[in-house]
Amino acid sequence: MAGNAWARTVREQLGIGRVLPLGGPADGAWITERAARAALLRATGTPPGVRLADLRLSLAAPDDAPAPAVQGPPSALPPGPLRIAADFTAPPGRPLPALAARLRTALLTTAEDGLGLRVGAVDLRVTDLLDGADGGRNGPLEGPRNGPRNGPRDGEAPGGEDTAREGAGPGGDEREPADLAARVLAVPGVARLAPALAGRSRPVPRTGGHVLIQLTTAAGHRPLDVARAVRRAVTGPPPAPESAAVLVTAVASDCRPVTAGRCG
């Protein structure tokens, strides 16, 4: 219990949020809540004039979530379907049920088709109606009010590292062979190696026959597909690792802001 509380505190301090399952039990992939939330806040198909004020992700049915096929990152959630909960403000003169339906579709499409998340529920709540002056233009997608401060930009590697270095890990029993890092970086869709977890400052630490890979995905590549390809590339008969887990710590965006905070 004490270890779980410590891990939760460290995650909050780093601003990465929860470590969410990406795909299903056999995929061995996870994504930080910060990375998933950033992608959802810029979801294509968000109705004009709608402003997301807060967005949270959690397990839809924690008690029914299955166990993963491989060892996950520290304090990672089990690979069950997720719940997306979002608050938004709406423009005037628009039917709220229709706006909510369009926003729900945009979030689901980005989560499942764009990222590879499994979503079991989307809960939306209208928190305010914009006045006429604000409702006529596309407002910025705002980050959550309780979100991380002074964190890396979208697609930027937390901590600023983008390549792995060979050597022992913090505990002295973790190895990070250079050939593993090279294999990861050769996979299409891997933008860089990007560690984000406390105590896992090296992006490709190996402990015995298991390796944990922390990376940023490139624009135009579905994170779940990249994670699956990375796991295939690094595992195999000895001396290769017997098993691998992937943690996506950032998702690069190929959109360009037309108005503040929005992509057109």
N, C-alpha and C positions, 0 to 999 in steps of 0.2 A: 504494500500500500504506500509506504513511504517513497519507494522508487518511482511509482506511478505519479505521485504528487510532484516529485522533483522533476520528472520528465515533462509534465504538463506546464510547470512553471518556466522551464527552460524554453519550451516551444513558444509560450506567450511572450517571453522576453525577446526572442529572436523575431517574433512577428510572423512566423510561418503558419500559425493556426494548427488545425488538426492535420494529421497525416491520413489522407483519404484513400480508400481502395480505388484502383483504376482497373476496370474490367472485372473478371470473375475470379473465383478461387484458384484456378489453374494458371492465371496470368502472371502472378508474382510481381505485380506492378502497383505502385502507389503514386500519389501526387499531393503536394502540399495544398492546404486550403487557400493559401495566398495566391498560388499559381492558378488554381481552378477558378477562384473568385474573380481574378483579374480578367480571365477569358470570358466569363459569363457577363461581367459588367459591360463588355463591348460586343455583346451578342448581336449578330446580324438578324434583322427582322424586328428589332425593338421598335414599337410604334413611335412615330414622331411626336415629340412633346412629352413623352413619358420619361420621368427621371427616377432611376433606382437610387433610393436613399440608404438601403442596407441590404445585405445579402449574406446568408449563412448556410453552411452545409453540415449535415450530420447523418448518421445512420437512420434509415426509415424504421427499421425494426431491429434494434440492437440485440435482443435476446434470440433472434432467429438467424443471425449472421453466421455463415459457415466459417470453418477454419481455412487459412490459406494453405496452398500446397507447399510453399517454401517459407522459410523464416523471413519475416518482414522487417522493416526499419523499426527502431525503438519506438514503442508506444503507438504503433500504427493501428488504425481501426481494422477489424476483420472485413473481408470482402463481401459485404452485403449491400443491397440497394440503398441509395442515398435519398435524403429529403432536402430539397432546396426551399428555403424560406426567404422571401424577399418583401421589403416594403417599397412602395413607389408612390410618387405624386403624379397626378393625371391632369391633362389639359382640360379646359372647360368645353362644354357642349358636345362631348363624345360619350357614347354609351359605355359605362364602366365594365359591364360583362364582356363586351366585344374587345375592349382594350386589354382586359386581363387575359382573355383567351389568346390574343396575339402575342402578348408578352410570355405567357406560359409556353406557347409553341416555340418562340425564339430561344428561350432558356433551355428547353428540352432538346432542341435540335443542336445547339452549341454543346451542351453537356454530353449527349450521346454520340452524335455524328462527328462533332468537332474535336472532342477530347477523348471519348471512350468511357465516360462514367456510366454506371448503371443507376438510373433514377427510378425510385418507386413512388415519389410524391413531389408535387410542387405546390407550396402554400404561398399565396399572394395576399397582400393587405394594402389597401389604399389608405395612405396616411394624410394626404392633403390634396386639395384641388388648386391648381395654379390660377392666377387671375388672368384676365384677357390679355394683358401686355406680355406675360410670360408664355401663355399657352400657344401663341402663334408661331413660335420658333422652336427648333430642336434644342432642348436644354442639355447640359453636359450630364454624362453618367457619373454620379458621385460615388466615391468609395464609401464603405461603411463608416459610420461615425466612430465606432470603436476599433477601427482598423489600425494596422501598424503605421508607425511614424518613422520617417527617415530610413525606410527600407530601400532595397534596390528597385530600379525601374523595371517595367515589364521586359522580360527577356534578358535581363542583366544577371550575371551570376552572383549569388549572395557571397559576400566575402571577397569578390573580385578575382577569384582564381578561375582559370579556364583550361588548365592542363594539369594532369596528375604528375606527381613526383614519386620516384621510387624510394622506399624506405619503410621503417617501422612506424606503426601508428602510435597514438597517444598512450595506449596501454602496453606497448612493446610486443604484442602478440598479433598485430595486424600487419599484413604485407600488401603492398600495392605494386605489383610488377608492372614495368613499363609496357610490356606487350599487351596486357589487359587493357590499359588505357588506350593504346593504339587501336586495338580491335573495336573498342567502343566508339572512338572518334571516326572510324571508317564507316560506321553504319549510317546510311542516308537518314537525314532528319535529326541527327545529333548536332546541336549547335556548339556546345561546349560542355565540359565537365564542371559541375557547379555544386559544391558541398553546401549544405544548409543546416544540418543537424549538429547540435552541440555534442562534443565528444567524437564526432565523425568529420573532422576538418579535412580529411583527405577524401576526394570524390570517389575513389575506387578501392576502399579498404577490403582486404581479404583476411578472413579468419578461418583457418583450416580449409575445408572444402567448400566454403560459402563466401560469396562476394556480394557487397552492397554497392550499387552504382548510382550516384547522384548526378543528374544532368539537366541541361536546358534543351528543349526541343526547338527545332528551326521552324520558321513560318511556313505554312502550307503543308505541314506533316501532322497527322493525328498522333498525339502522344501515346495512346495505347499501342498503336501499330509500331511505333518506334521502340517502345519498351519491349515488345515481343521480339523484335528483330535483334535488339541488343542482347537479350537473354540467350537467343540462339547462337549469337556470334561468340559469346564468351564462355559458354559451358561445353563440356565434352569429357573425354577420358582424361585421366591424370597425365600431365601435371595441370591441366585446365581445371577450373573449379567444377565441382559436381552440381552446384546449384547457384542461382543468382537471383537477386531481387533488384528492382529498379525503382528509384524515387525521382519523379520529375519535380524539379524545384522551381522551374519557370517555363513559361510558354511564350515564345517570341510571336509578335504580331506582324502581319504583313500589311495591315491597314495604315493609312496615314490620316492624321486628324485634320478634318476640314473646319470644324468649329471646336472650341475648347472642350476636350474630353470625349469627342465623338469621332467616329470614323465614317467616311462616306464613300 
